[in-house]
């Protein structure tokens, strides 16, 4: 049986939509991942196998082939654990396979089936609408670990759901309410408290004036001088005379 879901591969800060296709067929038991996976993706075979068993599901002892499409795009990191595990469950008839196409899943799995934080969720949330549009598919909901809740909540208009374990994700696909877990507050946009300030600087009148002009007019600034003349000290204090970032500006930065 064949099951398909979606995930996202990050190259730097650029997101790429990936189809995770799992086929379970008769033959000698095997578990292969193709589609240019790196070592951490190849190792997901062991994490997925243990996570499925320890979460209370049955791991199929058959020939399992996982294809990460497009095949010419390099796949890196452990974020493919969750979509691979869900596709294996769907292909073996343990969760509804048609519900998988409504989600983009990303998350690392521990051996006991709990989800672990992955990098790049903020980029995934921001890029998901454009990725779905380019792929000519319906808008999708992003399924990520609960530990990434703050990043997922940083974009108010985004559609995302948090799961703390593989069992929660399976319950969601079955239409059951997963166990409640503490919500995460969105990333704060307020400027952090600093122990330094431009008012600490004594002298350096021309350099201070250049900093003020650069901050007020949004100009570039070049600091040049011998070691110990105060370039780093001045540059560290430039942010203290800038206004706090808005939520959209903080996400962009």
WOFEN-V376161 format. One record per residue. OMEGA is omega in radians with two decimals (* if undefined). Layout:
omega=OMEGA
omega=OMEGA
This chain:
omega=-3.09
omega=3.07
omega=-3.08
omega=2.97
omega=-3.10
omega=3.00
omega=-3.11
omega=3.05
omega=-3.14
omega=2.98
omega=-2.96
omega=3.06
omega=-3.09
omega=-3.10
omega=3.09
omega=3.12
omega=-3.10
omega=3.02
omega=3.10
omega=-3.09
omega=3.13
omega=3.09
omega=3.08
omega=-3.07
omega=3.10
omega=-3.10
omega=3.12
omega=-3.13
omega=3.12
omega=3.14
omega=-3.07
omega=3.07
omega=3.13
omega=-3.12
omega=3.11
omega=3.09
omega=3.05
omega=-3.04
omega=-3.11
omega=3.07
omega=3.09
omega=-3.13
omega=3.13
omega=3.09
omega=-3.12
omega=3.13
omega=-3.12
omega=-3.12
omega=-3.12
omega=-3.12
omega=3.14
omega=-3.12
omega=-3.08
omega=3.07
omega=3.08
omega=3.11
omega=3.12
omega=3.09
omega=-3.07
omega=3.10
omega=-3.12
omega=3.13
omega=-3.08
omega=3.08
omega=3.11
omega=3.10
omega=3.10
omega=-3.04
omega=0.17
omega=-3.01
omega=-3.11
omega=3.12
omega=-3.10
omega=-3.14
omega=-3.07
omega=3.01
omega=-3.08
omega=-3.06
omega=3.12
omega=3.14
omega=-3.06
omega=3.12
omega=3.10
omega=-3.14
omega=3.14
omega=3.11
omega=3.07
omega=3.11
omega=3.14
omega=-3.13
omega=3.12
omega=3.04
omega=-3.10
omega=2.99
omega=-3.12
omega=-3.10
omega=-3.11
omega=3.14
omega=-3.10
omega=-3.07
omega=3.12
omega=-3.02
omega=2.86
omega=-3.03
omega=3.07
omega=3.12
omega=3.04
omega=3.13
omega=2.96
omega=-3.09
omega=3.11
omega=3.09
omega=3.08
omega=-3.14
omega=3.12
omega=-3.09
omega=3.06
omega=-3.12
omega=2.98
omega=-3.10
omega=3.12
omega=3.08
omega=3.12
omega=-3.12
omega=-3.10
omega=-3.01
omega=-3.01
omega=3.13
omega=3.14
omega=3.13
omega=3.13
omega=3.13
omega=-3.13
omega=3.14
omega=3.13
omega=3.07
omega=-3.14
omega=3.07
omega=-3.04
omega=3.07
omega=-3.12
omega=3.09
omega=-3.05
omega=3.11
omega=3.13
omega=3.13
omega=3.10
omega=-3.06
omega=-3.12
omega=3.11
omega=-3.12
omega=-3.12
omega=-3.08
omega=3.12
omega=-3.00
omega=-3.05
omega=-3.06
omega=3.09
omega=-3.09
omega=3.09
omega=-3.06
omega=3.08
omega=-3.13
omega=3.14
omega=-3.14
omega=3.11
omega=3.09
omega=-3.14
omega=3.12
omega=3.10
omega=3.12
omega=3.13
omega=3.11
omega=-3.10
omega=3.11
omega=3.13
omega=3.09
omega=3.11
omega=-3.12
omega=3.07
omega=-3.09
omega=3.09
omega=3.14
omega=3.10
omega=3.10
omega=3.12
omega=-3.11
omega=3.14
omega=-3.10
omega=3.12
omega=3.13
omega=3.08
omega=-3.09
omega=3.08
omega=-3.12
omega=3.13
omega=-3.14
omega=3.13
omega=3.09
omega=-3.01
omega=3.07
omega=-3.07
omega=3.10
omega=-3.03
omega=-3.11
omega=3.12
omega=3.10
omega=3.14
omega=3.11
omega=3.09
omega=-3.11
omega=3.12
omega=3.14
omega=-3.12
omega=-3.08
omega=-3.07
omega=-3.13
omega=-3.13
omega=2.99
omega=-3.09
omega=3.09
omega=3.11
omega=-3.13
omega=3.13
omega=-3.12
omega=3.09
omega=3.11
omega=-3.12
omega=3.04
omega=-3.10
omega=-3.11
omega=3.13
omega=3.13
omega=-3.11
omega=3.12
omega=-3.08
omega=3.11
omega=-3.10
omega=-3.09
omega=3.10
omega=3.07
omega=3.12
omega=3.10
omega=3.11
omega=2.98
omega=-3.13
omega=-3.12
omega=3.12
omega=-3.13
omega=3.10
omega=-3.14
omega=3.13
omega=*
